[in-house]
Amino acid sequence: MLFRSVVPIIRFSDKWNMKLSVFWDKYENDRGWVNSLSDEEIIFGQRTIQTVENTLTSRYLFKNDKALSVTARHYWSKGQYDKFFLLNYDGSLTAKAYDGEHNFNTNFFNVDVSYSWQFAPGSSLILTYKNEIYRDPYPVVPAEYGNHYDSDLKTTLNAPQTNSISLKVLYYLDYSYLKKRT
């Protein structure tokens, strides 16, 4: 396993900061489940998995009780199988000729915009907009996806999107204060 992570934070002022998180890892000769042909035949495979995750977050503090944050995240994971095995009853693996196409290429791209307001001690209102794009062709169609991060990101950005808006209100009730009033 090989992984790298970098997380620089830039403060433009006391109210505004930006953070970039870059994570990359690579698992070579990783073994895992591929397919179950029957209860008797369970196929495992040896694969190389590459994962890249980039997250950019910006936060602006209007006042101590009001803030806006924007987060954009792209997650890409690609797996390529090079050997296949049969799982034995004792947990060992035996080499097996297998023709299944089980390489994978998963992409997520999310953007979250969140406004939070603490309107009373322990009480807050949070309004969030989420945009999500998800692509996981299985098995991987080489013409649809390349083998490179940048081409997969471009293809993912052209995929259908899911959008949502949510409102969350938390209000703190002090039971001991209410009990005294009654």
N, C-alpha and C positions, 0 to 999 in steps of 0.2 A: 504494500500500500504506500502510495506517495500522495501527500496533500500539501497544499499551500493556501495561506489565507493572509489577506492584507485588509486593514480597516483604518484608512486615514479619516480624520475628522477635521473639518475646516470651520472655524468660527468667524463669521463675517462681522458680528457685533454681539453684544450681550443678549440680543433678542433672536438672532438668526444663526443657525448652524446647518451644516450639510455633512453627511457621512456616506462614504462609499465603501461597501463591503464586497470584496472579491474572494471567492473560494474556488479552488480547483483541486480535484483529486483523481487518482487513477489506480484502479485495482487490476493487477495483471494476474492471470492464472487463477482467478476467483472461480469457485465451483458452486453451482446452485441448481435448483429445480428448473426443469424445462417443460416437461409434459408427462402426463400419465396416460399411457396407451391402454392400460387395464389395471386392475388391482395388483396384478402380478408384475407388470412392466412399468416401472417408473424411471423416466429418463432424466439424468442430470447432465450438465454441460460445463465445460471449462470456458471461461469468457474473460474478456478485457472490458472493464467498465470505466468510462471517462465521465466525470461530472463537473460542470461549471455552473456557479451560481453568482450572479452579480445583483447587488441591491444598492440603490441610491435613495437616501432618505434626506429630506429637507424639513426643518421645523422652524416655524416663526412664532414667537411669543408676542402677542399684542399687548397683553398685560399679564400680571401674575396668574390671572384666572381664565385667560382666553388664549388659545393657541391653534395654529393650523399646521398640519403635517401632511407631506406628500411622500409616498413611497412607491418606487418602481422596482420590480424584481423580475429577472429572467433566470429560469432554471432549465438546464439542458443536461440530459443524461443519455449516453449512447453505450450500448452493449453489443459486442460482437463475439459470437461463439466460434471456437476453433476445434473443439473435441467434444464427443458425447460419450456418456457412460450409462450403464444399467445399475440401478441401486439394488444391492443384494440384501437379503434378510438380515445379515449381521451388520449392516450399515456401511460395508465397504462398496467400492465402485469397480466395475469391470468395463473395459473399453467396449464400445458398441458402435456399429455402423448405423448411422441414422441420417435421414435426408431432410428432416424438418427444417423450415426456415424460421428461426426464432430470434434473430437479431432485433434489437429494439432501439428506439430513438424517441425520447420523451421531452416535450417542451412545454413550459408554462411561462406566460408573461402576465404579470398583474400590476395594476396601478391602483393605489388606495389614496384617497384624499379624505382627511378627517379633521373636523373642527370640534374642539372641546371647550366647554365653558363650565367652570365651577361656580355656580350661582349662589351657593350657600355652603357652609362648612360640611364636608362629607357628601354634598349633593352636586351632581353634574349632569350636563346634557352633552351628548356626543352624536354628531351628525356625520355619517360616513358614506362616501361614494366608492364603489368598487368596480373595476373593469378587469375581466379575466379572459385570457385566451389560452386554450389548451389544445395541444396536438400530440397524439400518441398513435401513429399508424402502426398496426401490428398485423402481420409482420411488416417490416420496413420495406417500402417500395422505393428502390434506388432512384427512380426517375422523379419521385415526389420529394425526396429528401436527399441532401448531399451528405458527405461525411465530415463536414466542417461546421464549426460553431456559427460563423457569420451567415452562411447560406441557410442554415436551419432557422436562425433568428428572422431573416427576411421572409421565409415561407410562413413561419408562425405568425408574424405580424399581419399577414394577409388572410389569416383564418377567421372564421366567425367568432364573435365576441359575446360575452355575457356581462351585463351591467346590472348593478343593484344599488339601492339607496336604503340606508337604515338609520333609524333614530332611536337612541337609547337614553332614557331619563332615569337617573338614580336619585332618590330622595331619602335623606337620612331622617328618621324619626327617632327622637330621644324618648324612650319609654318612661324613664324616670321623671322627665319633665312633664309628660302628658299625665302621668299618674298623680303628680302633685296638684295639677289643675282641676282634677275631678273630686 
